[in-house]
Amino acid sequence: MRHSVWDEKTQQKWNALLVKQAKEYRIKAVELGGVLIKVGQFLSTRTDFMPDVFIRELTGLVDRVPPMTFDYAKRLLEEEWGGEIGDYVAEINETSIASASIGEVYRAKLSGGTEVAIKVQRYRVQQIFQMDFKALRMVFWILSVFTGFGKKADLKALYRELITVMDRELNFHKELEYGTYFKERYKDNSSIHIPNYYEKLSTKKVLVMDWVDGAKITDLEFMNRHQINIQQTAKTLFDFYIDQFLNQGKFHADPHAGNIIIQKDGMISIIDFGMIGEVGKQDTHYFKRIIKSLIMDDYDRIVETLDEMNFILPNADKSKLNRMIKQTIELYRNGSFKNIDAHVMDQLRNDIRIFIKDQPIQLSAEYAYLGRAISIVFGILFAIYPDIDIERWAKPKIKKMFGDRSLVESIYKQYAKDAAEPILSLPKAMLNWLESGERDRQWDKEKQEKQWKQNFYLLLEAVSFIMVIVGIAFSFYGFNLGMSILTISAIAVTVFFILIMNTILLKHYRMIRKKT
């Protein structure tokens, strides 16, 4: 689609084309399953280069495929467990309660009467995904070589991230490990329930966990019917996820409503830990620095931090980035975050997407999934409790992040330390200089003199070369116009500067030889 004028009508046509393509992809992905669904879900997190309308369409891509036969599930369970299925479970519902591209979930009961959910890996999913990975690699290579994507994004890194993310989901041992991690991390949180996982019954292809009864977290009618305090529920959910987003450790990267169950007694259960991200120690350091910089209106430091986080590609206009960050922050600060609602949150997300697309920025998979998780969680919070006061709820968490000291005190101490570093480095430099000895100082002096001399020679060589070019140009000019005096003068100047340049080059050469 080529247009000399990119007006509003053209933009609408372009968006309509993107929506059409995204819908076709979504329909085909659901039909074929496998990697296509996972790629679509992955791309829906990439606000750094995917079009908004495309992302909105793919965000609704649900990983549901036609259920497989129970005969295969039974055969796989017996192979993995090494015995008859009846030796391990008292009963099992042969109709699956959930069917996705990687696994099928069945409701069962252990011999002791405990109800469990059994997740079974689909037929030949490993081989199918490996074949799809190879095809995907070719697609990424074509995109990098023959399209503008190659300049906008680091597609090699993107491919590696995509494979890493999907490979985690193919190994149920990983999900068991992550589920156990969250169970241990939040064992003292009486408002959050993480199901028990049965390690002895779980393998790379089978996962067994406690069954959880309840409704989706967005089911307000269920909460009202069971007299559950919705505000308290929203606050509990906010505290649970903000702890993961701000602090070092793993975070639940797929917090959609189907994975957050509200039970009759108001307990919130978190299920499905197949998609997990991680906030590292260095990440929390960056987050603190950005928060401090925002409070101090130090936008240069924000850009510097984003650069250190590898958000900014080499050809980014950092001064423009600085201005855009300042304008965006001031816009929402003037409106006050106390008055933020779901509509404003949507607008903020759109503004961030536009902001990211306008500059050469690429997020790592971890940061892309973190951004997606934050967006989903806040979407749920506004859906169940529109009167949420983010500023009031977040302040204690941010204060705790800085060690329960006064936030202002912490910020000013850090800035005082940063400001003092250049001053404190001066006495150290003087001490090193005094201790270095006369011989070292003499050597430094000679080295500096040689550097100045070399720069001087280079300057003379450059000037002489320019004068030779100018002389030759005026010689031709005078000759063409029949101006003999100008021609002779120009030739004389040219010859003179050629001699000068040769002399300087010879001296420069001798100096370099003497140095070596």
Secondary structure per residue as TSV (DSSP state, phi and psi in degrees):
chain	resnum	aa	ss	phi	psi
A	1	M	-	360.0	109.8
A	2	R	-	-116.5	131.5
A	3	H	-	-140.0	135.6
A	4	S	S	-73.9	-28.6
A	5	V	S	-120.0	119.9
A	6	W	-	-95.5	75.9
A	7	D	-	-90.8	-173.9
A	8	E	H	-63.8	-38.5
A	9	K	H	-64.2	-42.3
A	10	T	H	-63.5	-41.5
A	11	Q	H	-61.2	-39.8
A	12	Q	H	-64.1	-41.2
A	13	K	H	-63.2	-42.5
A	14	W	H	-63.6	-43.6
A	15	N	H	-64.1	-39.5
A	16	A	H	-62.9	-39.0
A	17	L	H	-65.2	-42.2
A	18	L	H	-64.6	-41.9
A	19	V	H	-61.6	-42.7
A	20	K	H	-60.6	-46.0
A	21	Q	H	-64.0	-42.3
A	22	A	H	-64.2	-41.4
A	23	K	H	-63.4	-43.4
A	24	E	H	-61.6	-41.0
A	25	Y	H	-64.4	-45.0
A	26	R	H	-61.0	-44.7
A	27	I	H	-64.0	-44.5
A	28	K	H	-68.1	-36.7
A	29	A	H	-64.7	-43.4
A	30	V	H	-64.9	-37.0
A	31	E	H	-67.5	-43.2
A	32	L	H	-92.0	-26.9
A	33	G	-	67.9	-152.1
A	34	G	T	61.1	-140.0
A	35	V	H	-64.1	-31.7
A	36	L	H	-57.4	-40.0
A	37	I	H	-65.6	-46.6
A	38	K	H	-64.4	-38.8
A	39	V	H	-63.4	-43.2
A	40	G	H	-61.0	-43.6
A	41	Q	H	-65.3	-39.2
A	42	F	H	-64.3	-46.1
A	43	L	H	-66.4	-26.7
A	44	S	T	-67.8	-14.2
A	45	T	T	-91.0	-11.1
A	46	R	-	-90.5	71.6
A	47	T	T	-68.0	-12.3
A	48	D	T	-74.3	-20.7
A	49	F	T	-147.7	-10.2
A	50	M	S	-83.5	141.3
A	51	P	-	-61.9	146.9
A	52	D	H	-56.9	-47.7
A	53	V	H	-64.7	-33.2
A	54	F	H	-67.6	-44.1
A	55	I	H	-62.9	-43.4
A	56	R	H	-60.0	-38.6
A	57	E	H	-70.9	-40.5
A	58	L	H	-77.9	-20.8
A	59	T	H	-60.2	-30.8
A	60	G	T	-85.3	8.1
A	61	L	-	-73.7	105.5
A	62	V	-	-97.1	135.2
A	63	D	-	-80.5	80.1
A	64	R	-	-130.1	130.1
A	65	V	-	-132.3	164.1
A	66	P	-	-57.4	139.0
A	67	P	-	-65.5	149.6
A	68	M	-	-89.0	169.0
A	69	T	-	-72.8	148.7
A	70	F	H	-68.7	-26.6
A	71	D	H	-56.3	-43.7
A	72	Y	H	-66.0	-44.1
A	73	A	H	-59.8	-43.3
A	74	K	H	-63.4	-44.8
A	75	R	H	-62.1	-42.6
A	76	L	H	-65.9	-42.8
A	77	L	H	-60.5	-42.2
A	78	E	H	-69.5	-35.6
A	79	E	H	-65.5	-45.1
A	80	E	H	-71.5	-36.3
A	81	W	H	-87.0	-17.7
A	82	G	T	73.0	34.3
A	83	G	S	-176.0	-179.6
A	84	E	-	-66.0	144.7
A	85	I	G	-61.3	-32.8
A	86	G	G	-68.4	-16.6
A	87	D	G	-74.1	-14.4
A	88	Y	T	-118.2	-32.1
A	89	V	E	-127.9	144.2
A	90	A	E	-74.2	-36.9
A	91	E	E	-157.4	156.0
A	92	I	E	-147.7	135.6
A	93	N	-	-78.3	120.2
A	94	E	S	-73.8	-11.8
A	95	T	S	-95.9	122.5
A	96	S	-	-68.9	148.3
A	97	I	S	-96.5	-9.6
A	98	A	E	-156.7	141.5
A	99	S	E	-137.9	116.4
A	100	A	-	-125.7	178.0
A	101	S	S	-67.5	-25.3
A	102	I	S	-101.4	-42.0
A	103	G	E	-140.5	160.0
A	104	E	E	-116.6	137.3
A	105	V	E	-112.2	130.5
A	106	Y	E	-121.3	147.3
A	107	R	E	-94.0	131.8
A	108	A	E	-143.0	174.0
A	109	K	E	-134.0	128.6
A	110	L	E	-74.4	167.5
A	111	S	T	-59.5	-28.9
A	112	G	T	-81.7	-2.4
A	113	G	S	99.3	-5.6
A	114	T	-	-71.3	128.8
A	115	E	E	-81.7	135.5
A	116	V	E	-134.3	161.5
A	117	A	E	-107.8	129.4
A	118	I	E	-113.1	118.4
A	119	K	E	-100.6	123.0
A	120	V	E	-116.9	132.3
A	121	Q	E	-69.9	139.9
A	122	R	-	-68.9	163.4
A	123	Y	T	-61.3	126.3
A	124	R	T	51.8	29.9
A	125	V	H	-65.1	-34.2
A	126	Q	H	-61.6	-49.1
A	127	Q	H	-65.0	-41.3
A	128	I	H	-62.5	-44.9
A	129	F	H	-65.6	-38.9
A	130	Q	H	-63.4	-39.6
A	131	M	H	-65.8	-41.7
A	132	D	H	-65.2	-36.2
A	133	F	H	-59.5	-42.8
A	134	K	H	-63.6	-44.1
A	135	A	H	-63.4	-39.6
A	136	L	H	-64.4	-37.1
A	137	R	H	-61.6	-41.0
A	138	M	H	-64.6	-40.9
A	139	V	H	-62.0	-44.7
A	140	F	H	-64.0	-37.0
A	141	W	H	-65.0	-44.0
A	142	I	H	-61.6	-43.3
A	143	L	H	-62.1	-40.6
A	144	S	H	-70.0	-32.0
A	145	V	H	-90.7	-40.3
A	146	F	H	-108.9	1.5
A	147	T	S	-130.0	169.5
A	148	G	T	-72.4	-10.6
A	149	F	H	-57.7	-36.7
A	150	G	H	-59.4	-31.5
A	151	K	H	-84.0	-32.8
A	152	K	H	-77.7	-32.3
A	153	A	S	-137.7	152.7
A	154	D	-	-84.9	90.3
A	155	L	H	-70.7	-27.2
A	156	K	H	-64.0	-46.5
A	157	A	H	-64.0	-39.2
A	158	L	H	-63.8	-41.6
A	159	Y	H	-63.2	-44.8
A	160	R	H	-60.7	-42.1
A	161	E	H	-63.4	-42.6
A	162	L	H	-62.2	-45.0
A	163	I	H	-63.9	-43.4
A	164	T	H	-60.9	-46.0
A	165	V	H	-62.2	-45.6
A	166	M	H	-73.5	-33.2
A	167	D	H	-64.0	-33.8
A	168	R	H	-60.6	-42.3
A	169	E	H	-70.2	-23.7
A	170	L	H	-76.3	-14.9
A	171	N	-	-109.8	104.5
A	172	F	H	-66.9	-20.0
A	173	H	H	-58.6	-37.3
A	174	K	H	-65.2	-44.9
A	175	E	H	-63.8	-37.7
A	176	L	H	-61.4	-44.5
A	177	E	H	-61.7	-43.9
A	178	Y	H	-69.3	-41.6
A	179	G	H	-60.6	-41.7
A	180	T	H	-65.8	-37.8
A	181	Y	H	-60.9	-47.7
A	182	F	H	-69.2	-34.0
A	183	K	H	-60.3	-42.8
A	184	E	H	-72.9	-41.8
A	185	R	H	-63.7	-36.3
A	186	Y	T	-113.4	29.1
A	187	K	T	-64.6	-26.2
A	188	D	T	-93.3	0.5
A	189	N	-	-90.3	104.1
A	190	S	T	-74.2	-9.2
A	191	S	T	-97.8	-11.2
A	192	I	E	-117.1	133.2
A	193	H	E	-116.1	124.7
A	194	I	-	-109.9	125.2
A	195	P	-	-60.2	152.8
A	196	N	-	-74.2	141.9
A	197	Y	B	-108.9	141.2
A	198	Y	-	-101.2	96.6
A	199	E	G	-63.0	-38.5
A	200	K	G	-66.7	-27.5
A	201	L	G	-96.8	-5.5
A	202	S	-	-98.0	139.4
A	203	T	-	-134.4	-170.7
A	204	K	S	-65.1	-24.6
A	205	K	S	-114.1	-4.3
A	206	V	E	-134.0	136.7
A	207	L	E	-132.3	129.3
A	208	V	E	-121.9	128.6
A	209	M	E	-143.8	165.8
A	210	D	E	-59.8	143.6
A	211	W	-	-77.9	140.3
A	212	V	-	-119.3	121.4
A	213	D	-	-93.0	143.7
A	214	G	-	155.0	-160.1
A	215	A	E	-131.3	166.7
A	216	K	E	-60.8	149.0
A	217	I	T	-61.2	-22.0
A	218	T	T	-88.2	2.4
A	219	D	-	-83.1	86.3
A	220	L	H	-67.4	-33.0
A	221	E	H	-63.6	-40.1
A	222	F	H	-62.2	-44.5
A	223	M	H	-66.2	-41.1
A	224	N	H	-66.4	-38.6
A	225	R	H	-63.8	-34.2
A	226	H	T	-101.6	16.4
A	227	Q	T	52.0	47.6
A	228	I	-	-91.5	132.8
A	229	N	-	-70.5	108.1
A	230	I	H	-69.7	-39.8
A	231	Q	H	-61.5	-44.7
A	232	Q	H	-65.1	-36.7
A	233	T	H	-62.4	-44.8
A	234	A	H	-63.5	-41.0
A	235	K	H	-64.9	-41.8
A	236	T	H	-61.4	-44.3
A	237	L	H	-65.1	-42.3
A	238	F	H	-59.6	-49.2
A	239	D	H	-61.5	-40.4
A	240	F	H	-62.3	-46.5
A	241	Y	H	-82.3	-34.0
A	242	I	H	-65.7	-30.6
A	243	D	H	-62.2	-40.0
A	244	Q	H	-73.4	-36.0
A	245	F	H	-74.4	-30.8
A	246	L	H	-97.1	-26.8
A	247	N	S	-109.7	160.2
A	248	Q	S	-63.7	137.3
A	249	G	E	137.2	-175.0
A	250	K	E	-83.8	153.1
A	251	F	E	-130.1	149.8
A	252	H	E	-73.5	110.6
A	253	A	S	-91.4	-0.5
A	254	D	-	-131.5	62.8
A	255	P	-	-88.0	45.8
A	256	H	-	-75.0	167.3
A	257	A	G	-58.0	-31.3
A	258	G	G	-70.2	-18.7
A	259	N	G	-99.2	2.4
A	260	I	E	-123.7	108.7
A	261	I	E	-106.4	131.8
A	262	I	E	-100.7	124.3
A	263	Q	-	-90.3	169.7
A	264	K	T	-60.4	-31.1
A	265	D	T	-88.7	6.5
A	266	G	S	91.5	-4.8
A	267	M	-	-67.8	137.0
A	268	I	E	-98.6	124.0
A	269	S	E	-107.3	133.3
A	270	I	E	-107.8	124.8
A	271	I	-	-125.2	166.2
A	272	D	-	65.1	93.3
A	273	F	-	-109.1	35.9
A	274	G	S	-72.8	-29.0
A	275	M	S	-114.0	108.9
A	276	I	E	-130.5	139.7
A	277	G	E	-114.0	179.8
A	278	E	E	-143.1	134.9
A	279	V	E	-102.5	115.9
A	280	G	-	-86.0	171.7
A	281	K	H	-59.8	-41.6
A	282	Q	H	-66.6	-34.4
A	283	D	H	-61.1	-44.6
A	284	T	H	-63.6	-34.4
A	285	H	H	-62.6	-43.7
A	286	Y	H	-63.9	-42.9
A	287	F	H	-60.4	-43.7
A	288	K	H	-61.8	-42.1
A	289	R	H	-66.1	-37.6
A	290	I	H	-67.3	-41.8
A	291	I	H	-61.3	-46.0
A	292	K	H	-60.2	-45.2
A	293	S	H	-64.4	-36.8
A	294	L	H	-63.8	-43.8
A	295	I	H	-65.7	-37.4
A	296	M	T	-88.9	3.1
A	297	D	T	56.4	34.8
A	298	D	-	-97.6	84.0
A	299	Y	H	-75.3	-26.1
A	300	D	H	-61.0	-41.4
A	301	R	H	-69.8	-32.4
A	302	I	H	-63.5	-47.1
A	303	V	H	-62.1	-41.6
A	304	E	H	-60.1	-42.2
A	305	T	H	-67.0	-43.5
A	306	L	H	-60.3	-36.4
A	307	D	H	-64.8	-43.4
A	308	E	H	-64.9	-29.3
A	309	M	T	-79.9	1.4
A	310	N	T	64.9	28.6
A	311	F	-	-77.2	-32.2
A	312	I	B	-100.1	122.9
A	313	L	-	-77.1	159.8
A	314	P	T	-55.8	-32.0
A	315	N	T	-92.5	19.0
A	316	A	-	-75.0	145.9
A	317	D	-	-89.2	98.4
A	318	K	H	-68.7	-32.6
A	319	S	H	-67.5	-38.3
A	320	K	H	-68.4	-38.5
A	321	L	H	-59.7	-43.1
A	322	N	H	-57.7	-48.7
A	323	R	H	-63.7	-41.3
A	324	M	H	-65.2	-41.1
A	325	I	H	-63.1	-45.3
A	326	K	H	-60.6	-46.8
A	327	Q	H	-64.3	-41.9
A	328	T	H	-64.8	-47.0
A	329	I	H	-63.7	-45.6
A	330	E	H	-64.7	-33.8
A	331	L	H	-61.0	-46.5
A	332	Y	H	-82.0	-26.7
A	333	R	H	-68.3	-40.5
A	334	N	H	-65.7	-30.3
A	335	G	H	-80.8	-11.8
A	336	S	-	67.9	126.9
A	337	F	G	-69.4	-13.1
A	338	K	G	-65.5	-30.3
A	339	N	G	-95.9	11.2
A	340	I	-	-70.6	143.8
A	341	D	-	-138.3	-173.7
A	342	A	H	-61.1	-38.9
A	343	H	H	-64.9	-45.4
A	344	V	H	-64.2	-37.4
A	345	M	H	-63.3	-42.1
A	346	D	H	-61.8	-42.3
A	347	Q	H	-64.0	-39.6
A	348	L	H	-62.6	-44.3
A	349	R	H	-60.6	-43.4
A	350	N	H	-64.3	-40.8
A	351	D	H	-63.1	-39.3
A	352	I	H	-65.9	-40.2
A	353	R	H	-62.8	-45.1
A	354	I	H	-62.4	-42.6
A	355	F	H	-59.5	-44.7
A	356	I	H	-68.2	-40.9
A	357	K	H	-68.8	-27.8
A	358	D	H	-70.7	-21.6
A	359	Q	T	-121.5	155.4
A	360	P	T	-71.2	81.9
A	361	I	B	-122.1	136.1
A	362	Q	-	-135.9	126.7
A	363	L	-	-87.5	148.7
A	364	S	-	-73.0	165.8
A	365	A	H	-58.7	-40.4
A	366	E	H	-61.9	-45.8
A	367	Y	H	-70.6	-34.2
A	368	A	H	-64.3	-42.0
A	369	Y	H	-71.9	-32.9
A	370	L	H	-63.9	-46.1
A	371	G	H	-61.2	-41.4
A	372	R	H	-64.4	-44.5
A	373	A	H	-62.0	-44.3
A	374	I	H	-59.6	-45.3
A	375	S	H	-60.9	-44.4
A	376	I	H	-65.4	-44.9
A	377	V	H	-61.8	-46.3
A	378	F	H	-67.9	-31.0
A	379	G	H	-61.8	-43.2
A	380	I	H	-65.3	-44.0
A	381	L	H	-60.3	-44.7
A	382	F	H	-69.3	-29.6
A	383	A	H	-69.0	-39.6
A	384	I	H	-91.8	-25.6
A	385	Y	-	-145.2	84.5
A	386	P	T	-61.4	-20.6
A	387	D	T	-87.6	16.6
A	388	I	-	-55.8	135.9
A	389	D	-	-110.1	91.4
A	390	I	H	-59.9	-43.4
A	391	E	H	-60.4	-45.7
A	392	R	H	-68.3	-39.8
A	393	W	H	-73.0	-31.5
A	394	A	H	-82.8	-28.0
A	395	K	H	-54.3	-49.9
A	396	P	H	-61.6	-34.1
A	397	K	H	-69.0	-40.5
A	398	I	H	-69.5	-38.6
A	399	K	H	-61.5	-42.6
A	400	K	H	-64.8	-35.5
A	401	M	H	-59.8	-32.6
A	402	F	T	-94.0	15.7
A	403	G	T	85.5	26.1
A	404	D	T	63.7	8.4
A	405	R	S	-82.6	170.4
A	406	S	-	-61.0	129.2
A	407	L	H	-60.6	-42.7
A	408	V	H	-62.2	-43.0
A	409	E	H	-60.5	-44.3
A	410	S	H	-61.6	-43.1
A	411	I	H	-65.8	-46.5
A	412	Y	H	-67.1	-33.5
A	413	K	H	-63.7	-42.4
A	414	Q	H	-65.3	-43.3
A	415	Y	H	-68.2	-34.9
A	416	A	H	-64.0	-40.3
A	417	K	H	-64.4	-45.4
A	418	D	H	-62.2	-40.4
A	419	A	H	-69.9	-31.7
A	420	A	H	-78.8	-21.4
A	421	E	H	-56.5	-46.7
A	422	P	H	-63.8	-35.5
A	423	I	H	-70.1	-43.3
A	424	L	H	-67.1	-26.0
A	425	S	H	-72.9	-21.2
A	426	L	H	-65.6	-51.8
A	427	P	H	-58.3	-37.5
A	428	K	H	-62.2	-42.9
A	429	A	H	-63.9	-40.2
A	430	M	H	-65.4	-40.5
A	431	L	H	-63.4	-43.6
A	432	N	H	-61.9	-38.5
A	433	W	H	-65.9	-42.8
A	434	L	H	-66.7	-33.7
A	435	E	H	-83.8	-12.0
A	436	S	T	-71.2	-24.4
A	437	G	-	94.4	156.0
A	438	E	H	-62.3	-37.7
A	439	R	H	-63.5	-44.2
A	440	D	H	-65.5	-39.0
A	441	R	H	-63.9	-40.2
A	442	Q	H	-63.7	-41.1
A	443	W	H	-64.5	-41.2
A	444	D	H	-61.8	-39.9
A	445	K	H	-64.5	-45.4
A	446	E	H	-63.1	-40.8
A	447	K	H	-61.7	-41.0
A	448	Q	H	-66.7	-40.4
A	449	E	H	-63.3	-42.2
A	450	K	H	-63.0	-38.5
A	451	Q	H	-65.1	-42.6
A	452	W	H	-62.7	-42.6
A	453	K	H	-62.5	-42.1
A	454	Q	H	-64.1	-42.7
A	455	N	H	-62.3	-37.3
A	456	F	H	-64.5	-44.9
A	457	Y	H	-61.0	-43.2
A	458	L	H	-61.7	-39.5
A	459	L	H	-63.7	-46.4
A	460	L	H	-62.8	-40.4
A	461	E	H	-62.6	-41.5
A	462	A	H	-65.8	-44.1
A	463	V	H	-63.2	-44.9
A	464	S	H	-61.6	-42.2
A	465	F	H	-63.3	-42.6
A	466	I	H	-62.5	-42.2
A	467	M	H	-66.1	-35.5
A	468	V	H	-62.8	-45.0
A	469	I	H	-62.0	-45.0
A	470	V	H	-61.7	-43.6
A	471	G	H	-61.0	-43.2
A	472	I	H	-63.6	-41.1
A	473	A	H	-62.5	-45.3
A	474	F	H	-68.8	-29.2
A	475	S	H	-63.8	-47.5
A	476	F	H	-65.7	-39.2
A	477	Y	H	-62.2	-47.3
A	478	G	H	-65.7	-37.9
A	479	F	H	-65.5	-43.4
A	480	N	H	-66.5	-32.6
A	481	L	H	-90.2	-2.5
A	482	G	T	73.0	24.5
A	483	M	-	-95.9	92.1
A	484	S	H	-64.8	-38.9
A	485	I	H	-63.2	-45.1
A	486	L	H	-63.0	-40.6
A	487	T	H	-64.1	-47.0
A	488	I	H	-64.2	-43.9
A	489	S	H	-61.4	-43.4
A	490	A	H	-65.2	-39.7
A	491	I	H	-64.7	-41.3
A	492	A	H	-62.2	-43.6
A	493	V	H	-62.4	-42.3
A	494	T	H	-61.4	-47.4
A	495	V	H	-62.8	-41.5
A	496	F	H	-60.1	-46.9
A	497	F	H	-75.5	-24.0
A	498	I	H	-65.8	-43.5
A	499	L	H	-62.6	-44.0
A	500	I	H	-59.9	-47.3
A	501	M	H	-62.8	-41.6
A	502	N	H	-63.3	-40.1
A	503	T	H	-63.3	-45.6
A	504	I	H	-64.8	-43.7
A	505	L	H	-60.0	-40.0
A	506	L	H	-64.4	-44.8
A	507	K	H	-64.9	-41.3
A	508	H	H	-62.3	-42.0
A	509	Y	H	-62.5	-44.8
A	510	R	H	-62.3	-39.2
A	511	M	H	-64.1	-41.5
A	512	I	H	-65.1	-42.3
A	513	R	H	-62.0	-40.6
A	514	K	H	-64.8	-36.3
A	515	K	H	-65.5	-39.3
A	516	T	-	-82.5	360.0
